[in-house]
Amino acid sequence: MEPDSAISTPSRNPPPLLPRQLSWVNLSRNLILAYQSLGVVYGDLSTSPLYVYTSTFTGNLHNHNSEEVIFGAFSLIFWTITLVPLLKYVFILLSADDNGEGGTFALYSLLCRHAKFSLLPNQQAADEELSAYKYGPSSQVVSSSPLKRFLEKHKRLRTALLVVVLLGTCMVIGDGVLTPAISVLSSVSGLQVTEEKLTDGELLLLACVILVGLFALQHCGTHRVAFLFAPIVIIWLISIFSIGLYNTIQWNPDIVHALSPHYIIKFFHETGKDGWISLGGILLSITGTEAMFADLGHFTALSIRLAFAFAIYPCLVVQYMGQAAFLSKHPGSIRYSFYDSIPVPVFWPVFVVATLASIVGSQAVITATFSIIKQCHALGCFPRVKVVHTSKHICGQIYIPEINWILMILTLAITIGFQDTTLIGNAYGLACMMVMFITTFLMALVIIFVWQKSVVLAAIFLIFFWFIEGVYLSAALIKVPQGGWVPFVLSFIFMIVMYVWHYGTRKKYNYDLHNKVSLKWLLGLGPSLGIVRVPGIGLIYSELATGVPAIFSHFVTNLPAFHKVLVFVCVKSVQVPWVSPEERFLIGRICPRPYRMYRCIVRYGYKDIQRDDGDFEDLLIQSIAEFIQMEAGEPQFSSPESTSFDGRMAVISTRTVQSSLSLVASEQEGSGVGDSIQSSKSLALRSMGSVYDDENPQMRRHQVRFQVPSNVGMDPAVREELMDLIQAREAGVAYIMGHSYVKARRSSSFLKKLVIDMGYSFLRKNCRGPAVALNIPHISLIEVGMIYYV
């Protein structure tokens, strides 16, 4: 997201640094990143003082507003911030990164790589050779763990784990709805403590206008205002620290004694059940903590630790201390405790900064929601949506229009429906605590399977933090009727969408897997496949990573002619955050050499962005040429004893092919997609091509022409195959996809028919088509309908 904008890429051959210089460079880099993280990671957490005491002292606790109770409430806040964000997240959780990435999916990805927990069906042994896949300690030590074998053996447990991960993800998406509502409404509520009070209706209208403006500006991209984020939060932190220190000295310096946990015991002794229920307000002091871990990929663990330990933590503690000191002398100001505690001369500047800080905090959560939706889709758990890249330089900055407007409608509905920060706070606190509860559980599994520590250590971690979070969660659950139902409803809706999509996608893949075209049948047809092979390249898209999809038999049996060169393309996601360009392409051969049939698997990580750079065809041709050359020189690929012509894949680097000697590439000005059909004798086709290029000027690009190098020592068979590849490329490229209709079998249960025929079909009809998602030009697209009975 935002912080990448200021991270400079080091030169490839930097001058040697002395140890002292190296440590100083590393420290200065982390200090810069710590500064940037203030505006992205901590916007939400730092604005919590706006509403914590207000939400805590509602209901029956309002009758217990003595000095000891207020001191006890501060003591609870202090120890909550110390144990959860500081101890759990800063010292433990930030170490459980996945190639530098954090969040719920990072923990799940780590677990899936160190144990066979994944339900994604198209994983291959070759994926385990990815450099990012091997991140972390080797899993060989725990290969015989009884617990690991037990979890891998039972599919229901693996499904339950996925459901838990999806629930945590849905709660984070719920945060994307609730954070803007509570932050903006809390910040503008300061206008009700001024002399000219606004009515509730006017206040609500102002909050809605700010929210609509916030969501309307999302398409611009956060990088345009990112440079403002950190200074706003820094000014905000200085403001709340100064006000807190002033109130502590001015009103009640004895509040310092409340740092002792003894006051927590006194708090519950005096308040009893009312104090326990009030924990639903106390937990709001740690909302936004999950962002420290979720946004880890844009910073370093050290930078986030430095920012929290030396800026966020002391400022929040002093602010809460100051508010408590003020309330101990002014118990009647609890409803607007933050704004009432501000000295009159600085009220308006602080009000403006508070409003800006709440918008910054909301912005970070909204952007994080876009990123999470993208990750869900990559792992097959969310329908295809339009992903817009708002920065040419920072791949993490994305904008999803459909999700943005859905979030805006839901946020406005929550704001208008509740009109009360306490009710919204009940929902918000429950959502955040559910995420923390799930994260603790996943972290305990990581300690066992990834860190390879003892089950006892993981159990101690789990019991200690589950006890703390369980107490808060139980208090939050009591408030389900008072707004706490909102995250459950939101999560239920998103969970249904995710699970239906994942279930339908898996069923469709399994159908393809069990109905693959027999290789013996293809070999029996001969190199011509029983039809006329015409010049050109046919790119047949399929989700299958192995075998020939059933839809190919439809072509062979129903079409009189087919392309001379066929490439089965599979674009798939793997359980790593990033796949380097050197490892993206897997190239292999289907059937013997005369068939001219190849397989290309394009691999992306769950945080990779599938950009349309316009050079996919050229990279594919060069990669296949490189494979042909490599195959001829390596006995294990060209051995005549091997009877299997499918499954032998080679990693072809998209960077090394640029300097390859297999083909000589020369660029010339082309007219884009239409060029691929300009060689056609049909005037109609040529007319269509020129019209398409006129309507799509962004698709116009350099055309690359290939030639076989004049290498005397090249194998004649290899030269002939390379020539066929070049001639096919010049004849044109066609993209072939199956337009599938998925239906449940007649013998299926009513629930399965409901899920497949209603839910999955509805989602497929209303999401982006696969051709659009893969940036395939429609002028070159051939779609063939096929019904899947799953």
C-alpha positions in Angstrom: 0.0 0.0 0.0 1.3 3.5 0.8 4.7 3.0 2.3 6.3 1.3 -0.8 6.3 4.7 -2.4 9.3 5.9 -0.4 11.3 2.6 -0.4 14.2 2.9 -2.8 15.5 -0.1 -4.5 19.2 -0.6 -3.8 21.6 -0.9 -6.7 22.5 -4.4 -7.8 26.2 -4.0 -7.1 26.6 -1.7 -4.1 30.0 -0.8 -2.8 31.2 -2.9 0.1 30.1 -1.5 3.5 31.9 -1.8 6.8 30.0 -3.5 9.6 29.3 -0.1 11.3 28.2 1.5 8.0 26.0 -1.5 7.3 24.3 -1.3 10.7 23.8 2.4 10.4 22.3 2.0 6.9 20.0 -0.7 8.2 18.9 1.4 11.2 18.3 4.5 9.1 16.2 2.5 6.7 14.1 1.1 9.5 13.7 4.5 11.0 12.3 5.8 7.7 10.0 2.9 7.4 8.9 3.4 11.1 8.0 7.0 10.2 6.0 5.8 7.2 4.2 3.2 9.2 2.7 5.8 11.5 0.4 7.0 8.7 -0.6 3.6 7.4 -0.5 1.1 10.2 -1.4 3.1 13.3 -4.0 5.5 12.0 -6.8 3.4 13.4 -5.1 2.4 16.7 -4.1 6.0 17.5 -7.6 7.4 17.2 -9.1 4.9 19.8 -9.0 7.6 22.6 -11.8 9.3 20.8 -14.4 6.8 22.0 -12.9 4.3 24.5 -14.0 5.9 27.8 -17.3 6.9 26.2 -18.1 3.3 25.2 -16.8 1.9 28.6 -18.9 4.0 30.9 -22.2 3.4 29.3 -25.1 1.3 30.7 -25.0 0.4 34.4 -21.3 1.3 34.8 -22.3 5.0 34.5 -23.5 4.6 38.1 -20.0 3.6 39.2 -18.1 6.7 38.3 -16.0 7.0 41.4 -12.3 7.8 41.3 -11.3 4.2 42.1 -13.5 2.9 39.2 -12.0 5.4 36.8 -8.5 4.5 38.0 -9.3 0.8 37.5 -10.6 1.4 34.0 -7.3 3.1 33.1 -5.4 0.3 34.7 -7.3 -2.2 32.5 -6.6 -0.2 29.4 -2.9 0.1 30.2 -2.4 -3.7 30.8 -4.5 -4.6 27.8 -2.3 -2.4 25.5 0.8 -3.9 27.2 -0.2 -7.6 26.9 -1.9 -7.7 23.5 -0.3 -5.2 21.1 3.1 -5.0 22.8 3.7 -8.6 24.0 1.7 -10.7 21.6 2.0 -8.7 18.4 5.2 -6.8 18.7 7.4 -9.5 20.4 5.8 -12.7 19.0 3.5 -12.4 16.1 5.7 -10.1 13.9 8.2 -13.0 13.8 5.7 -15.3 12.1 6.0 -13.7 8.7 5.6 -15.4 5.3 8.5 -14.1 3.1 8.0 -10.7 4.9 4.2 -10.8 4.5 1.8 -10.8 7.5 -1.9 -11.3 8.1 -4.4 -14.2 8.4 -3.6 -15.6 5.0 0.2 -15.4 5.6 -0.3 -17.7 8.6 -2.5 -20.1 6.7 -0.1 -20.1 3.8 2.8 -21.0 6.1 0.7 -23.9 7.6 -0.2 -25.2 4.2 3.4 -25.4 3.1 4.7 -27.1 6.2 1.7 -29.5 6.4 -0.8 -30.7 3.9 -3.7 -28.5 5.0 -4.4 -26.9 1.6 -7.7 -27.6 -0.2 -6.5 -26.0 -3.4 -6.6 -28.9 -5.9 -4.1 -27.8 -8.6 -0.9 -27.9 -6.5 2.1 -29.6 -8.0 5.4 -31.0 -6.6 7.2 -28.4 -8.8 5.6 -25.6 -6.7 7.6 -26.8 -3.7 10.8 -25.9 -5.6 9.9 -22.2 -5.6 12.4 -20.2 -3.6 9.6 -18.5 -1.6 8.1 -21.9 -0.8 11.1 -22.9 1.2 10.9 -19.8 3.5 11.3 -20.8 7.1 12.7 -23.9 8.8 12.6 -27.3 7.1 9.5 -29.4 7.9 11.4 -32.7 7.8 11.8 -32.7 11.6 8.1 -32.8 12.2 7.2 -35.1 9.4 6.4 -37.9 11.8 4.4 -35.7 14.2 1.2 -37.6 15.2 -0.8 -34.3 15.4 0.3 -33.4 11.9 -0.6 -36.8 10.5 -4.0 -36.6 12.3 -4.9 -33.2 10.8 -3.6 -34.1 7.3 -5.6 -37.4 7.3 -9.1 -35.9 8.1 -10.4 -33.6 5.3 -13.1 -32.3 7.6 -10.5 -30.8 9.9 -8.7 -29.2 7.0 -12.1 -27.8 5.8 -12.7 -26.5 9.3 -9.3 -24.8 9.3 -10.2 -23.1 6.0 -13.6 -22.0 7.5 -11.8 -20.5 10.5 -9.4 -18.6 8.2 -12.3 -17.3 6.1 -14.2 -16.2 9.3 -11.2 -14.2 10.4 -10.9 -12.7 6.9 -14.6 -11.8 6.9 -14.3 -10.1 10.3 -11.4 -8.0 8.8 -13.7 -7.0 5.9 -16.3 -6.1 8.6 -13.6 -3.8 10.1 -13.5 -2.1 6.7 -17.2 -1.2 7.1 -17.2 -0.3 10.8 -13.9 1.6 11.1 -14.9 4.5 8.9 -18.3 4.7 10.6 -17.0 4.9 14.2 -13.9 7.0 13.4 -15.6 9.7 11.4 -18.7 9.8 13.7 -16.5 10.1 16.8 -14.4 12.8 15.3 -17.3 15.1 14.3 -19.1 14.5 17.6 -16.7 17.1 19.0 -18.9 19.8 17.4 -21.6 19.0 20.0 -19.4 20.3 22.9 -19.0 23.8 21.3 -21.1 26.8 22.1 -23.0 26.5 18.9 -24.1 22.9 19.1 -25.0 21.0 16.0 -28.2 18.9 16.0 -27.9 15.2 15.7 -29.3 15.3 12.2 -26.7 17.9 11.1 -23.9 15.9 12.7 -25.1 12.8 10.9 -25.3 14.6 7.6 -21.7 16.0 8.0 -20.4 12.5 8.8 -22.1 11.0 5.8 -20.7 13.7 3.5 -17.2 13.0 4.8 -17.7 9.2 4.3 -19.0 9.6 0.7 -16.0 11.8 -0.1 -13.6 9.3 1.5 -15.0 6.4 -0.6 -15.3 8.5 -3.8 -11.6 9.4 -3.7 -10.5 5.8 -3.5 -10.1 5.5 -7.2 -7.3 8.1 -7.1 -5.1 5.8 -5.2 -3.6 6.3 -1.7 -0.2 7.2 -3.1 -1.4 10.6 -4.1 -2.1 11.6 -0.5 0.3 9.2 1.2 2.9 11.8 2.0 0.3 13.6 4.1 -0.6 10.5 6.2 2.5 10.2 8.5 2.7 14.0 9.3 -1.1 14.0 10.2 -0.7 11.1 12.6 2.5 12.5 14.1 0.8 15.8 14.8 -2.1 13.8 16.2 0.2 11.8 18.5 2.0 14.9 19.7 -1.4 16.5 20.4 -2.8 13.6 22.4 0.5 13.1 24.3 0.6 16.8 25.2 -3.1 17.0 26.2 -2.7 13.8 28.3 0.4 15.1 30.1 -1.3 18.4 30.7 -4.5 16.7 32.2 -2.4 14.4 34.3 -0.5 17.3 35.9 -3.4 19.7 36.0 -6.2 17.5 37.4 -4.9 14.4 39.2 -1.2 13.3 39.2 -2.2 10.3 41.5 -3.4 8.5 38.4 0.2 7.3 38.0 -0.5 4.8 40.8 -3.2 3.1 38.6 -0.4 1.5 36.5 -0.5 -1.1 39.2 -2.7 -4.1 38.4 -4.0 -3.9 41.9 -6.5 -1.3 40.7 -8.0 -3.9 38.3 -8.9 -6.1 41.2 -10.4 -3.1 43.0 -12.3 -2.2 39.8 -14.0 -5.6 39.5 -14.6 -5.7 43.3 -16.6 -2.5 43.2 -18.4 -2.9 39.8 -18.9 -6.7 39.7 -20.9 -7.9 36.6 -21.2 -4.3 35.3 -17.4 -4.1 35.2 -17.2 -7.3 33.2 -19.8 -6.0 30.7 -17.9 -2.8 30.4 -14.9 -4.7 29.0 -16.6 -4.4 25.6 -15.6 -0.8 25.7 -12.1 -1.3 27.1 -11.2 -3.6 24.2 -11.7 -0.7 21.8 -8.4 0.6 23.0 -6.6 -2.2 21.0 -8.8 -2.1 17.8 -6.5 -1.6 14.8 -3.8 -3.8 16.4 -4.2 -6.4 13.7 -3.0 -3.8 11.1 0.5 -4.1 12.6 0.7 -7.7 11.4 -1.5 -7.4 8.3 0.6 -4.6 6.8 3.9 -6.2 7.7 4.7 -6.8 4.0 5.0 -3.1 3.3 7.5 -2.5 6.1 9.9 -4.5 8.2 9.2 -6.1 11.6 11.9 -3.9 13.2 10.3 -0.7 11.8 6.9 -1.6 13.1 8.3 -2.5 16.5 10.2 0.8 16.7 7.2 2.8 15.8 4.9 1.1 18.4 7.4 1.0 21.2 8.8 4.5 21.0 5.8 6.5 19.6 2.4 4.8 19.7 2.6 3.0 23.0 3.8 6.0 25.2 1.5 8.5 23.5 -1.6 6.3 24.0 -0.7 5.5 27.6 -0.2 9.1 28.5 -3.4 10.1 26.7 -5.5 7.5 28.5 -3.9 8.5 31.7 -4.7 12.2 31.2 -8.3 11.4 30.2 -8.7 9.3 33.4 -7.2 12.1 35.5 -9.7 14.6 34.0 -12.7 12.3 34.4 -11.8 11.6 38.1 -12.5 15.3 38.7 -15.3 15.7 36.1 -17.3 12.5 36.1 -20.2 14.2 34.3 -18.1 14.7 31.1 -18.0 11.0 30.3 -20.1 11.2 27.1 -17.7 13.6 25.4 -14.6 12.8 27.6 -12.0 13.4 24.9 -13.2 16.7 23.6 -14.2 18.0 27.1 -10.6 17.3 28.3 -9.1 19.5 25.6 -8.0 22.9 26.9 -10.2 25.6 25.3 -7.4 27.5 23.4 -6.4 24.4 21.4 -9.8 22.9 20.9 -10.3 23.7 17.2 -6.8 22.8 16.0 -7.2 19.4 17.8 -10.7 18.9 16.4 -9.4 19.4 12.8 -6.4 17.0 13.4 -8.7 14.5 15.0 -11.0 14.5 11.9 -8.0 14.1 9.6 -6.5 11.3 11.7 -9.8 9.4 11.7 -9.9 9.7 7.9 -6.3 8.4 7.7 -7.2 5.5 9.9 -10.2 4.7 7.8 -8.2 5.0 4.6 -5.7 2.4 5.7 -8.4 -0.1 6.7 -10.3 0.3 3.3 -7.1 -0.2 1.4 -6.3 -3.3 3.4 -9.8 -4.6 2.6 -9.1 -4.4 -1.1 -5.8 -6.3 -0.6 -7.6 -9.0 1.4 -10.3 -9.5 -1.2 -7.5 -9.8 -3.8 -5.8 -12.5 -1.7 -9.1 -14.4 -1.2 -9.7 -14.5 -5.0 -6.1 -15.7 -5.6 -6.8 -18.7 -3.3 -10.0 -19.5 -5.0 -12.3 -18.1 -2.2 -13.8 -15.1 -3.9 -15.5 -14.3 -7.2 -13.5 -12.5 -9.9 -13.7 -8.8 -9.5 -12.1 -5.8 -11.3 -8.7 -4.9 -9.8 -7.4 -1.4 -10.7 -3.8 -0.6 -10.1 -3.6 2.9 -8.8 0.1 3.2 -9.0 2.5 2.3 -11.8 5.4 1.8 -9.4 3.8 0.2 -6.3 2.2 -3.1 -7.1 0.5 -3.3 -3.7 -1.8 -0.3 -4.3 -5.0 -1.5 -5.8 -8.6 -0.4 -6.0 -11.6 -2.6 -6.5 -14.7 -0.5 -7.6 -17.4 -3.1 -6.8 -16.1 -3.7 -3.2 -15.5 0.1 -2.7 -19.2 0.9 -3.4 -20.4 -2.0 -1.4 -18.3 -0.9 1.6 -19.6 2.7 1.2 -23.3 1.6 1.1 -22.8 -0.7 4.2 -20.8 2.0 6.1 -23.6 4.6 5.4 -26.2 2.1 6.4 -24.4 1.5 9.7 -23.9 5.2 10.4 -27.4 6.2 9.6 -29.0 3.2 11.2 -27.2 3.4 14.6 -26.2 7.1 14.8 -24.4 6.2 18.0 -20.7 5.5 18.5 -21.4 3.2 21.5 -23.6 0.8 19.4 -21.1 0.9 16.5 -18.3 0.4 19.0 -20.0 -2.8 20.3 -20.0 -4.2 16.7 -16.5 -3.0 16.0 -14.9 -4.4 19.2 -16.5 -7.8 18.6 -15.2 -8.0 15.1 -11.6 -7.0 16.2 -11.6 -9.4 19.1 -12.8 -12.3 16.9 -9.9 -11.6 14.5 -7.4 -11.6 17.4 -8.9 -14.8 18.8 -8.5 -16.6 15.5 -5.0 -15.2 14.9 -3.9 -16.6 18.3 -5.2 -20.1 17.3 -3.4 -20.0 13.9 -0.2 -18.7 15.7 -0.3 -21.7 18.0 -0.4 -24.0 15.0 2.5 -22.1 13.5 4.6 -22.5 16.7 4.1 -26.3 16.3 4.3 -27.0 12.6 6.5 -24.1 11.3 8.7 -23.1 14.2 8.8 -26.7 15.2 8.5 -26.0 18.9 6.9 -28.3 21.5 3.2 -28.6 21.8 3.5 -27.5 25.5 5.0 -24.2 24.5 2.2 -23.7 21.9 -0.4 -24.6 24.5 1.0 -22.1 27.0 0.8 -19.4 24.3 -2.7 -20.4 23.3 -4.1 -20.7 26.9 -2.5 -17.4 28.1 -3.8 -15.2 25.3 -7.1 -17.1 24.8 -7.8 -16.4 28.5 -7.3 -12.7 28.1 -9.1 -12.4 24.7 -11.8 -14.9 25.8 -12.7 -12.6 28.8 -13.0 -9.6 26.4 -14.8 -11.7 23.8 -17.4 -12.9 26.3 -18.1 -9.3 27.3 -18.4 -8.3 23.7 -20.8 -11.2 23.0 -23.1 -9.9 25.7 -23.6 -6.8 23.6 -24.8 -8.7 20.5 -28.3 -7.3 20.9 -26.9 -3.8 21.2 -25.1 -3.7 17.8 -22.8 -6.7 18.3 -24.9 -8.6 15.7 -23.6 -6.5 12.9 -20.2 -8.2 12.3 -21.9 -11.6 12.5 -24.4 -10.7 9.8 -21.7 -9.2 7.6 -19.3 -12.1 8.1 -22.1 -14.6 7.5 -22.9 -12.9 4.1 -19.3 -12.8 3.0 -18.6 -16.3 4.3 -21.5 -17.7 2.3 -20.2 -16.0 -0.9 -16.6 -17.2 -0.2 -17.5 -20.8 0.6 -20.0 -21.2 -2.2 -17.5 -19.9 -4.7 -14.7 -22.1 -3.3 -17.0 -25.2 -3.3 -18.2 -24.6 -6.8 -14.7 -23.9 -8.1 -13.4 -27.1 -6.5 -16.2 -29.2 -7.9 -15.7 -27.8 -11.4 -11.9 -28.5 -11.2 -12.6 -32.1 -10.0 -14.9 -32.7 -12.9 -12.2 -31.5 -15.3 -9.7 -33.7 -13.5 -11.8 -36.9 -13.8 -12.8 -36.3 -17.4 -9.4 -35.6 -18.9 -8.8 -36.6 -22.5 -6.9 -39.9 -22.7 -3.4 -39.5 -23.9 -3.7 -42.9 -25.7 -6.6 -41.5 -27.6 -4.5 -38.5 -28.7 -1.6 -40.7 -29.7 -4.0 -42.9 -31.7 -5.1 -39.9 -33.7 -1.6 -39.2 -34.9 0.2 -35.9 -35.3 -2.6 -34.4 -37.4 -5.2 -35.3 -34.7 -7.4 -36.6 -37.5 -8.1 -33.0 -38.7 -6.4 -30.3 -40.8 -3.7 -28.5 -38.9 -3.6 -24.9 -40.2 -0.9 -22.2 -39.5 -1.3 -20.4 -36.3 -1.0 -20.8 -32.5 -3.9 -21.9 -30.4 -3.7 -21.0 -26.7 -6.1 -23.2 -24.9 -6.9 -21.9 -21.4 -7.7 -24.5 -18.7 -7.5 -24.7 -14.9 -5.9 -28.1 -15.2 -2.2 -28.2 -14.3 -1.8 -31.7 -15.7 -3.6 -33.6 -18.6 -5.7 -32.4 -21.5 -9.1 -30.8 -20.6 -12.3 -32.5 -21.8 -13.2 -29.4 -23.8 -10.4 -30.2 -26.2 -12.2 -33.3 -27.4 -15.1 -31.0 -28.4 -12.8 -29.1 -30.7 -11.2 -32.2 -32.2 -14.5 -34.0 -32.9 -16.5 -30.9 -34.1 -14.1 -28.7 -35.9 -12.6 -29.6 -39.3 -9.4 -27.7 -38.7 -7.2 -26.7 -35.8 -4.0 -24.7 -35.3 -0.6 -26.2 -36.1 0.9 -25.3 -32.7 -1.2 -25.8 -29.6 -0.3 -24.5 -26.1 -2.4 -25.5 -23.1 -2.1 -22.5 -20.7 -2.9 -22.8 -17.0 -2.8 -19.6 -14.9 -2.8 -20.6 -11.2 -2.1 -19.3 -7.7 0.3 -21.0 -5.3 0.6 -20.8 -1.5 3.3 -18.2 -1.5 2.9 -14.4 -1.5 5.2 -13.7 -4.5 6.6 -15.7 -7.4 9.7 -14.2 -8.9 9.8 -13.7 -12.7 12.6 -16.2 -13.0 10.2 -18.9 -11.7 6.9 -17.9 -13.1 6.8 -20.1 -16.3 6.7 -23.9 -16.3 7.0 -25.3 -19.8 6.4 -28.8 -20.9 5.4 -31.0 -23.9 2.2 -32.9 -24.5 2.6 -35.9 -26.9 5.7 -36.4 -29.0 7.5 -33.7 -31.0 5.6 -34.0 -34.3 2.3 -33.1 -32.5 3.5 -29.6 -31.7 1.5 -29.6 -28.5 2.9 -27.8 -25.4 1.9 -26.9 -21.8 2.6 -23.6 -20.1 1.8 -23.1 -16.4 1.9 -19.5 -15.3 2.3 -19.2 -11.5 1.3 -16.3 -9.3 1.5 -15.8 -5.6 -1.5 -14.7 -3.6 -0.2 -11.1 -3.4 1.1 -11.0 -7.0 -0.7 -8.6 -9.5 -1.5 -10.1 -12.9 -0.7 -7.1 -15.1 -1.4 -7.0 -18.8 2.1 -5.9 -19.9 1.3 -6.7 -23.5 4.2 -9.1 -24.0 2.7 -12.4 -22.7 2.6 -13.9 -26.2 6.2 -13.0 -26.9 7.4 -14.3 -23.6 5.5 -17.5 -24.2 7.1 -18.0 -27.6 10.5 -17.4 -26.3 9.9 -19.7 -23.3 8.8 -22.5 -25.5 11.8 -22.0 -27.8 14.1 -22.1 -24.8 12.4 -25.3 -23.7 12.8 -26.9 -27.1 16.5 -26.0 -27.1 17.0 -27.2 -23.5 15.1 -30.4 -24.2 17.4 -31.3 -27.1 20.4 -30.9 -24.9 19.2 -32.8 -21.8 18.9 -36.6 -22.0 16.2 -36.8 -19.3 13.8 -34.8 -21.5 14.5 -36.4 -24.8 15.0 -40.0 -23.7 13.3 -42.3 -26.1 12.7 -44.9 -23.4 10.2 -42.6 -21.6 6.7 -43.2 -22.8 5.1 -40.4 -20.7 4.8 -37.2 -22.7 2.9 -35.2 -20.1 4.1 -34.1 -16.7 7.7 -33.4 -17.5 8.0 -29.6 -16.9 10.9 -27.2 -16.9 11.2 -23.8 -15.2 11.9 -21.2 -17.8 13.0 -17.8 -16.5 11.3 -14.9 -18.2 14.4 -12.8 -17.7 16.9 -15.3 -19.1 14.9 -15.8 -22.3 15.7 -12.2 -23.2 19.3 -13.1 -23.7 18.6 -16.6 -25.1 20.2 -17.8 -28.3 17.1 -19.9 -29.2 15.5 -17.1 -31.1 16.6 -13.7 -32.3 13.9 -11.0 -31.6 13.6 -7.7 -33.3 11.0 -5.0 -32.5 9.1 -2.9 -34.9 6.1 -0.7 -34.7 2.9 -2.8 -34.8 -0.8 -2.0 -34.6 -1.6 -4.2 -31.6 -4.0 -7.1 -31.6 -5.2 -6.4 -35.1 -1.8 -7.3 -36.4 -2.3 -10.9 -35.6 -5.1 -11.1 -38.3 -3.6 -8.7 -40.9 -2.2 -11.6 -42.7 -5.7 -13.0 -43.3 -7.1 -13.0 -46.8 -10.5 -12.1 -45.5 -11.3 -8.4 -45.9 -13.9 -8.7 -43.2 -11.4 -10.0 -40.7 -8.9 -7.3 -41.6 -11.6 -4.6 -41.2 -12.5 -6.0 -37.8 -8.9 -5.9 -36.7 -8.4 -2.3 -37.7 -11.7 -1.2 -36.0 -10.6 -3.1 -32.8 -7.2 -1.3 -32.8 -8.9 2.1 -33.3 -11.3 1.4 -30.4 -8.5 0.1 -28.1 -5.5 2.4 -28.6 -4.0 1.2 -25.3 -3.5 -2.2 -26.9 -1.3 -0.8 -29.6 2.3 -1.8 -28.9 5.6 -2.9 -30.5 5.4 -6.0 -32.5 8.2 -8.5 -32.0 9.4 -10.6 -34.9 11.5 -13.7 -34.3 14.2 -15.4 -36.4 16.1 -18.7 -35.8 19.8 -17.8 -35.3 22.2 -19.1 -38.0 23.8 -21.6 -35.7 25.6 -24.3 -37.8 25.6 -26.8 -35.0 21.9 -26.7 -34.3 20.0 -30.0 -34.5 17.9 -30.0 -37.8 14.8 -31.3 -35.9 15.2 -28.5 -33.4 15.6 -25.9 -36.2 12.5 -27.3 -37.9 10.4 -27.1 -34.7 11.6 -23.5 -34.0 10.7 -22.5 -37.6 7.2 -24.0 -37.2 6.8 -22.0 -34.0 7.9 -18.7 -35.7 5.6 -19.3 -38.7 2.7 -20.1 -36.4 3.4 -16.9 -34.4 3.4 -14.8 -37.6 0.2 -16.5 -38.8 -1.7 -15.3 -35.7 -2.6 -16.3 -32.1 -6.1 -17.4 -31.1 -7.2 -17.7 -27.5 -9.5 -20.6 -26.8 -11.6 -20.9 -23.7 -14.5 -23.0 -22.5 -17.7 -21.2 -21.6 -18.9 -23.5 -18.9 -22.2 -24.0 -17.3 -22.0 -25.7 -13.9 -25.1 -27.7 -12.8 -25.7 -30.2 -10.0 -26.5 -33.7 -10.9 -30.1 -34.9 -10.7 -29.2 -37.3 -7.9 -27.7 -34.5 -5.8 -29.1 -33.4 -2.5 -31.4 -30.3 -2.3 -28.7 -28.4 -0.5 -26.1 -29.1 -3.2 -28.6 -28.1 -5.9 -29.3 -24.9 -4.0 -25.5 -24.1 -3.7 -24.5 -25.0 -7.3 -27.6 -24.2 -9.4 -28.6 -21.0 -7.5 -25.6 -19.7 -5.5 -22.6 -20.6 -7.7 -24.4 -19.9 -11.0 -25.5 -16.5 -9.7 -22.0 -15.6 -8.7 -20.5 -16.7 -12.0 -23.1 -14.7 -14.0 -22.4 -11.5 -12.0 -18.6 -11.6 -11.7 -16.0 -10.8 -14.3 -15.6 -13.3 -17.0 -12.3 -15.3 -17.1 -11.4 -13.8 -20.5 -11.7 -10.3 -19.1 -9.8 -11.3 -15.9 -7.0 -12.7 -18.0 -6.8 -9.6 -20.3 -7.6 -11.7 -23.4 -8.6 -9.5 -26.4 -12.1 -10.4 -27.6 -11.1 -10.1 -31.2 -8.9 -13.2 -30.8 -11.1 -15.1 -28.5 -12.9 -18.4 -29.3 -15.3 -19.7 -26.6 -17.0 -23.1 -26.7 -19.9 -23.9 -24.4 -19.9 -26.9 -22.2 -22.1 -28.2 -19.3 -20.5 -29.5 -16.2 -22.7 -31.9 -14.1 -20.9 -32.0 -10.8 
